[in-house]
Amino acid sequence: SNQGVVDFAGVAEKAYSMSFVVDNNTLKSAITILDVSEALDISSGLNKSPTAKNKVSADTNGDGQINIIDVSNILDISSGLYKGSGTAVLRDSLISDPFTYKTIDIKPGSDMVLDAYILGDLNGSYADIL
């Protein structure tokens, strides 16, 4: 939900992609010019070893590539040009590469630890959404 609550009651066993909406105020407080700089470094190749969190957060359009389109999206948010809501994606904390492995496997009786990433928030300035 948009409150960061995930209820798995009655959910069928399979793999899911999960996300929720964050409001514009949350988005504005989370995404700054520092995030733009980090995304630009990744897309230009200056940062040759971005963390999994950086890669997940920088891929704002979900196409599996971090490029100038993602940098532009993050710049629009940080500058106030973008006035809409944002997206927080959930990933399984135990997966070593949450950038390419985007699904969460639901299995009865197993414990799960999830990470939430606000798309565009590379430096984790608003990490307490979940």
Backbone as a chain_set.jsonl record, in Angstrom:
{"seq": "SNQGVVDFAGVAEKAYSMSFVVDNNTLKSAITILDVSEALDISSGLNKSPTAKNKVSADTNGDGQINIIDVSNILDISSGLYKGSGTAVLRDSLISDPFTYKTIDIKPGSDMVLDAYILGDLNGSYADIL", "coords": {"N": [[0.843, -1.184, 0.0], [0.262, 2.405, -0.114], [1.169, 3.158, 2.296], [3.332, 1.716, 2.99], [2.822, -0.847, 3.78], [2.692, -4.281, 3.404], [0.589, -6.844, 2.67], [0.331, -10.237, 2.735], [-1.667, -12.098, 2.959], [-3.622, -14.638, 1.659], [-2.345, -14.55, -0.781], [-1.238, -15.97, -3.77], [1.25, -18.529, -4.26], [4.01, -17.586, -5.969], [6.105, -15.625, -8.198], [6.407, -12.121, -7.803], [6.23, -8.674, -8.83], [6.705, -5.749, -7.025], [5.508, -2.601, -5.906], [4.936, 0.741, -4.696], [3.147, 3.865, -4.452], [4.6, 7.028, -3.87], [4.018, 10.193, -2.423], [4.205, 13.565, -3.809], [5.443, 15.381, -2.036], [7.041, 13.71, -0.44], [8.675, 12.723, -2.435], [9.991, 15.077, -3.28], [11.454, 15.663, -0.964], [13.163, 13.538, -0.883], [14.713, 13.416, -3.212], [17.427, 15.021, -4.546], [19.833, 17.427, -5.867], [22.185, 16.048, -5.499], [21.514, 13.417, -6.028], [21.065, 13.598, -8.757], [23.647, 14.107, -9.67], [24.941, 11.693, -8.954], [23.527, 9.858, -10.565], [24.212, 10.823, -13.088], [26.968, 10.337, -13.098], [26.937, 7.529, -13.147], [25.576, 6.99, -15.575], [27.292, 8.147, -17.43], [29.55, 6.677, -17.173], [31.529, 7.368, -15.396], [31.237, 6.49, -12.771], [32.099, 3.425, -12.29], [31.416, 1.225, -10.821], [28.711, 1.067, -9.569], [26.593, 0.722, -6.683], [24.203, -1.895, -5.891], [21.88, -0.707, -4.882], [22.179, 1.902, -5.926], [21.926, 1.33, -8.673], [19.325, 0.215, -8.867], [17.768, 2.389, -7.936], [18.45, 4.402, -9.749], [17.424, 3.63, -12.205], [14.988, 4.902, -13.431], [12.961, 4.615, -15.317], [12.699, 1.934, -15.606], [13.85, 0.343, -17.614], [16.089, -1.221, -17.521], [18.487, -0.053, -18.085], [20.789, 2.516, -17.314], [20.7, 5.67, -18.163], [20.81, 8.816, -20.011], [18.134, 9.515, -20.049], [17.125, 8.648, -17.602], [18.69, 10.273, -15.927], [17.701, 12.772, -16.681], [15.018, 12.515, -15.806], [15.429, 12.394, -13.017], [16.637, 14.863, -12.593], [14.51, 16.581, -13.272], [12.745, 16.042, -11.156], [14.282, 16.8, -8.896], [14.64, 19.507, -9.365], [12.14, 20.541, -9.186], [10.502, 20.667, -11.386], [8.982, 18.456, -12.055], [5.837, 17.48, -10.975], [4.343, 15.368, -10.08], [3.471, 12.158, -8.553], [5.688, 9.674, -7.108], [7.516, 6.556, -7.379], [8.051, 3.795, -5.29], [9.951, 0.952, -5.234], [9.83, -2.467, -4.26], [12.131, -4.878, -3.172], [13.6, -8.101, -2.699], [15.584, -8.45, 0.087], [17.499, -10.393, 0.382], [18.456, -11.099, -2.068], [21.215, -10.983, -4.179], [21.573, -9.327, -6.41], [19.535, -6.996, -6.887], [18.973, -5.316, -8.994], [18.837, -6.574, -11.532], [17.358, -8.81, -10.885], [14.237, -8.593, -10.372], [11.967, -9.551, -9.141], [9.916, -10.844, -6.448], [9.806, -13.735, -4.651], [7.082, -15.427, -3.45], [6.526, -17.586, -0.903], [4.847, -19.944, 1.046], [5.098, -19.874, 4.601], [7.688, -18.883, 4.798], [10.118, -16.507, 5.912], [10.444, -13.042, 5.105], [12.502, -10.382, 4.051], [12.314, -7.167, 3.048], [13.502, -4.594, 0.88], [13.022, -1.154, 0.274], [13.083, 1.056, -2.418], [13.152, 4.32, -3.448], [12.529, 5.397, -6.606], [14.946, 7.235, -8.2], [16.146, 8.249, -5.944], [19.147, 8.067, -5.184], [21.053, 8.362, -3.152], [19.858, 7.551, -0.846], [18.502, 9.28, 0.902], [16.035, 9.32, 2.021], [15.351, 6.969, 3.588], [13.559, 5.78, 5.308], [11.021, 4.863, 4.512], [9.868, 2.404, 4.662]], "CA": [[0.0, 0.0, 0.0], [1.054, 3.632, -0.091], [1.631, 3.339, 3.672], [4.474, 0.84, 3.202], [2.359, -2.09, 4.384], [2.475, -5.348, 2.438], [-0.197, -7.919, 3.268], [0.418, -11.404, 1.872], [-2.755, -13.035, 3.243], [-4.357, -15.072, 0.478], [-1.569, -14.354, -2.005], [-0.795, -17.245, -4.349], [2.684, -18.765, -4.314], [4.649, -17.323, -7.263], [6.978, -14.446, -8.178], [5.679, -10.867, -8.001], [6.896, -7.376, -8.799], [5.946, -4.947, -6.057], [5.84, -1.186, -5.786], [3.856, 1.581, -4.203], [3.238, 5.271, -4.817], [4.975, 8.015, -2.853], [3.48, 11.486, -2.825], [5.16, 14.528, -4.326], [6.229, 15.945, -0.936], [8.057, 12.71, -0.111], [9.593, 12.696, -3.57], [10.825, 16.283, -3.235], [12.388, 15.601, 0.158], [14.096, 12.428, -1.088], [15.547, 13.531, -4.407], [18.124, 16.306, -4.592], [20.854, 17.552, -6.907], [23.184, 15.004, -5.268], [21.047, 12.229, -6.747], [21.304, 13.863, -10.181], [25.079, 13.932, -9.884], [25.262, 10.265, -8.897], [22.966, 9.217, -11.757], [25.026, 11.26, -14.226], [28.231, 9.599, -13.029], [26.692, 6.147, -13.582], [25.212, 6.947, -16.998], [28.434, 8.559, -18.248], [30.638, 5.735, -16.99], [32.483, 7.818, -14.375], [31.103, 5.524, -11.675], [32.159, 2.129, -12.963], [30.942, 0.155, -9.937], [27.619, 1.521, -8.715], [26.005, -0.29, -5.812], [22.899, -2.401, -6.332], [20.902, 0.327, -4.548], [22.315, 2.963, -6.921], [21.388, 0.889, -9.961], [17.857, 0.107, -8.766], [17.192, 3.726, -7.783], [18.719, 5.238, -10.925], [16.672, 3.172, -13.373], [13.672, 5.485, -13.167], [11.943, 4.154, -16.265], [12.614, 0.478, -15.534], [14.235, -0.337, -18.856], [17.292, -2.015, -17.306], [19.66, 0.727, -18.456], [20.874, 3.814, -16.654], [21.167, 6.555, -19.218], [20.466, 10.233, -19.884], [16.694, 9.628, -19.775], [16.994, 8.535, -16.145], [19.28, 11.488, -15.354], [16.733, 13.84, -16.94], [13.885, 12.321, -14.892], [15.86, 12.746, -11.658], [16.833, 16.313, -12.605], [13.184, 17.209, -13.239], [12.195, 15.922, -9.801], [15.073, 17.584, -7.943], [14.498, 20.938, -9.651], [10.759, 20.951, -8.97], [9.735, 20.683, -12.634], [8.042, 17.344, -12.004], [4.89, 17.739, -9.889], [3.521, 14.185, -9.823], [3.879, 11.221, -7.51], [6.818, 8.828, -7.47], [7.373, 5.121, -7.159], [9.005, 3.041, -4.477], [9.904, -0.459, -5.596], [10.254, -3.393, -3.211], [12.976, -5.98, -3.628], [14.001, -9.059, -1.671], [16.885, -8.064, 0.641], [18.45, -11.502, 0.334], [18.926, -11.263, -3.447], [22.469, -10.242, -4.322], [21.493, -8.345, -7.487], [18.14, -6.577, -7.044], [18.794, -4.533, -10.215], [18.381, -7.437, -12.623], [16.361, -9.748, -10.366], [13.261, -7.624, -9.885], [10.775, -10.171, -8.578], [9.927, -11.351, -5.077], [9.165, -15.05, -4.621], [6.22, -15.647, -2.292], [6.441, -19.005, -0.54], [4.216, -20.072, 2.368], [5.906, -20.248, 5.749], [9.047, -18.344, 4.785], [10.278, -15.112, 6.332], [10.945, -12.17, 4.045], [12.998, -9.05, 4.378], [12.205, -6.386, 1.825], [14.074, -3.259, 0.804], [12.258, -0.23, -0.558], [13.911, 2.031, -3.116], [12.425, 5.346, -4.189], [13.208, 5.6, -7.877], [15.545, 8.563, -8.289], [16.832, 8.57, -4.687], [20.352, 7.244, -5.197], [21.846, 8.443, -1.928], [19.104, 7.02, 0.297], [18.213, 10.353, 1.848], [14.735, 9.101, 2.641], [15.358, 5.514, 3.688], [12.624, 5.275, 6.312], [9.667, 4.739, 3.974], [9.34, 1.07, 4.921]], "C": [[0.878, 1.233, 0.0], [1.496, 3.999, 1.324], [2.833, 2.454, 3.982], [4.109, -0.476, 3.842], [2.095, -3.104, 3.277], [1.765, -6.488, 3.153], [-0.21, -9.092, 2.295], [-0.694, -12.418, 2.124], [-3.502, -13.358, 1.955], [-3.617, -14.911, -0.836], [-1.05, -15.7, -2.496], [0.722, -17.321, -4.397], [3.177, -18.581, -5.752], [5.548, -16.101, -7.115], [6.165, -13.202, -8.526], [6.654, -9.703, -8.124], [6.053, -6.5, -7.889], [6.453, -3.516, -6.037], [4.677, -0.467, -5.116], [4.161, 3.032, -4.523], [3.693, 6.085, -3.618], [4.519, 9.38, -3.344], [4.594, 12.462, -3.214], [6.009, 15.141, -3.212], [7.348, 14.995, -0.516], [9.121, 12.679, -1.196], [10.544, 13.884, -3.534], [11.831, 16.247, -2.092], [13.456, 14.531, -0.051], [15.105, 12.693, -2.192], [16.1, 14.948, -4.54], [19.13, 16.315, -5.747], [21.96, 16.513, -6.726], [22.807, 13.711, -5.985], [21.267, 12.381, -8.253], [22.77, 13.598, -10.511], [25.477, 12.456, -9.892], [24.742, 9.532, -10.134], [23.775, 9.579, -13.001], [26.356, 10.513, -14.257], [28.056, 8.151, -13.51], [26.44, 6.104, -15.085], [26.381, 7.304, -17.905], [29.616, 7.609, -18.136], [31.694, 6.181, -15.996], [32.437, 6.916, -13.145], [31.007, 4.156, -12.327], [31.669, 0.974, -12.095], [29.854, 0.664, -8.992], [27.088, 0.38, -7.859], [24.685, -0.769, -6.403], [21.82, -1.363, -6.053], [20.957, 1.464, -5.559], [21.674, 2.563, -8.239], [19.871, 0.776, -9.935], [17.239, 1.5, -8.763], [17.365, 4.591, -9.017], [17.887, 4.855, -12.144], [15.211, 3.61, -13.26], [12.588, 5.015, -14.117], [11.889, 2.636, -16.38], [13.028, -0.269, -16.776], [15.515, -1.163, -18.723], [18.575, -1.322, -17.713], [19.632, 2.035, -17.682], [21.514, 4.763, -17.652], [20.64, 7.973, -18.998], [18.967, 10.44, -19.632], [16.45, 9.563, -18.267], [17.55, 9.782, -15.454], [18.31, 12.656, -15.514], [15.525, 13.736, -16.01], [14.235, 12.769, -13.48], [16.081, 14.252, -11.556], [15.491, 17.045, -12.527], [12.573, 17.162, -11.837], [12.947, 16.841, -8.849], [14.909, 19.092, -8.14], [13.08, 21.451, -9.422], [9.928, 21.014, -10.233], [8.674, 19.604, -12.654], [7.147, 17.516, -10.787], [4.058, 16.52, -9.496], [4.018, 13.351, -8.651], [5.057, 10.392, -8.023], [6.535, 7.378, -7.152], [8.466, 4.617, -6.24], [8.847, 1.588, -4.872], [10.414, -1.29, -4.431], [11.061, -4.507, -3.841], [13.328, -6.851, -2.436], [15.416, -8.721, -1.205], [17.933, -9.153, 0.512], [19.001, -11.764, -1.064], [20.164, -10.398, -3.646], [22.414, -9.175, -5.412], [20.041, -7.919, -7.714], [17.888, -5.727, -8.286], [18.237, -5.405, -11.335], [17.341, -8.442, -12.166], [15.295, -8.928, -9.64], [12.046, -8.234, -9.203], [11.011, -10.664, -7.157], [9.155, -12.664, -5.089], [8.386, -15.221, -3.331], [6.102, -17.148, -2.079], [5.845, -19.099, 0.854], [5.227, -20.487, 3.44], [7.311, -19.706, 5.76], [9.036, -16.893, 5.256], [10.834, -14.307, 5.162], [11.454, -10.881, 4.642], [13.007, -8.281, 3.066], [12.915, -5.05, 1.976], [13.173, -2.418, -0.081], [13.212, 0.81, -1.133], [12.985, 3.047, -3.768], [13.198, 5.57, -5.481], [13.653, 7.052, -7.999], [16.333, 8.949, -7.063], [18.065, 7.686, -4.529], [21.117, 7.256, -3.887], [21.082, 8.033, -0.677], [18.744, 8.058, 1.331], [16.87, 10.192, 2.535], [14.508, 7.605, 2.79], [14.31, 4.943, 4.628], [11.198, 5.139, 5.804], [9.063, 3.385, 4.263], [9.895, 0.566, 6.238]], "O": [[2.101, 1.129, 0.102], [2.127, 5.036, 1.528], [3.308, 2.439, 5.117], [4.972, -1.161, 4.39], [1.364, -2.821, 2.327], [2.281, -7.032, 4.129], [-0.696, -8.97, 1.171], [-0.663, -13.506, 1.549], [-3.957, -12.458, 1.248], [-4.2, -15.115, -1.901], [-0.489, -16.476, -1.722], [1.4, -16.306, -4.556], [2.797, -19.341, -6.643], [5.728, -15.6, -6.005], [5.335, -13.229, -9.434], [7.763, -9.745, -7.59], [4.825, -6.51, -7.973], [7.651, -3.254, -6.135], [3.579, -1.009, -4.991], [5.3, 3.384, -4.827], [3.237, 5.869, -2.495], [4.618, 9.688, -4.532], [5.773, 12.205, -2.974], [7.194, 15.399, -3.427], [8.473, 15.428, -0.267], [10.317, 12.616, -0.909], [11.749, 13.73, -3.731], [12.946, 16.748, -2.236], [14.535, 14.608, 0.537], [16.245, 12.235, -2.108], [15.358, 15.926, -4.632], [19.256, 15.345, -6.494], [22.61, 16.134, -7.701], [23.675, 12.996, -6.487], [21.611, 11.418, -8.939], [23.087, 12.947, -11.506], [26.258, 12.023, -10.739], [25.437, 8.681, -10.689], [23.996, 8.733, -13.868], [26.816, 10.103, -15.322], [28.924, 7.614, -14.198], [27.021, 5.279, -15.791], [26.457, 6.818, -19.033], [30.575, 7.71, -18.901], [32.663, 5.457, -15.765], [33.471, 6.613, -12.549], [29.959, 3.777, -12.851], [31.522, -0.145, -12.588], [30.04, 0.694, -7.776], [27.13, -0.783, -8.26], [24.122, -0.135, -7.296], [20.938, -1.152, -6.885], [19.917, 1.946, -6.008], [20.962, 3.356, -8.855], [19.201, 1.196, -10.879], [16.292, 1.762, -9.505], [16.513, 5.431, -9.304], [17.672, 5.685, -13.027], [14.319, 2.795, -13.024], [11.411, 5.016, -13.757], [11.11, 2.106, -17.173], [12.603, -1.406, -16.981], [15.978, -1.744, -19.704], [19.643, -1.934, -17.69], [18.564, 2.592, -17.429], [22.705, 4.673, -17.947], [20.095, 8.29, -17.94], [18.581, 11.455, -19.053], [15.66, 10.337, -17.726], [16.949, 10.287, -14.506], [18.122, 13.439, -14.584], [15.056, 14.746, -15.485], [13.442, 13.441, -12.821], [15.746, 14.856, -10.537], [15.36, 18.024, -11.792], [11.958, 18.13, -11.389], [12.332, 17.579, -8.08], [15.026, 19.862, -7.186], [12.843, 22.658, -9.459], [8.754, 21.38, -10.172], [7.59, 19.803, -13.203], [7.648, 17.682, -9.675], [3.16, 16.632, -8.663], [4.867, 13.781, -7.869], [5.377, 10.409, -9.212], [5.442, 7.025, -6.708], [9.639, 4.96, -6.385], [7.741, 1.048, -4.848], [11.317, -0.873, -3.705], [10.718, -5.015, -4.908], [13.349, -6.383, -1.298], [16.346, -8.708, -2.011], [19.13, -8.867, 0.53], [19.919, -12.569, -1.224], [20.156, -9.212, -3.316], [23.156, -8.196, -5.333], [19.385, -8.419, -8.628], [16.737, -5.437, -8.613], [17.281, -5.022, -12.008], [16.521, -8.887, -12.969], [15.43, -8.613, -8.458], [11.176, -7.501, -8.733], [12.147, -10.872, -6.729], [7.99, -12.703, -5.487], [8.959, -15.167, -2.243], [5.643, -17.883, -2.953], [6.295, -18.397, 1.76], [6.091, -21.334, 3.21], [8.078, -20.041, 6.663], [8.077, -16.155, 5.03], [11.592, -14.821, 4.339], [10.904, -10.361, 5.613], [13.635, -8.699, 2.094], [12.928, -4.453, 3.052], [12.626, -2.909, -1.069], [14.042, 1.371, -0.418], [12.12, 2.674, -4.561], [14.385, 5.895, -5.452], [12.844, 7.975, -7.912], [17.123, 9.892, -7.119], [18.028, 6.677, -3.824], [21.764, 6.268, -3.541], [21.599, 8.154, 0.433], [18.686, 7.751, 2.522], [16.6, 10.862, 3.532], [13.589, 7.043, 2.194], [14.187, 3.723, 4.733], [10.255, 5.285, 6.581], [7.851, 3.219, 4.125], [9.579, -0.548, 6.655]]}, "num_chains": 1, "name": "protein.A"}
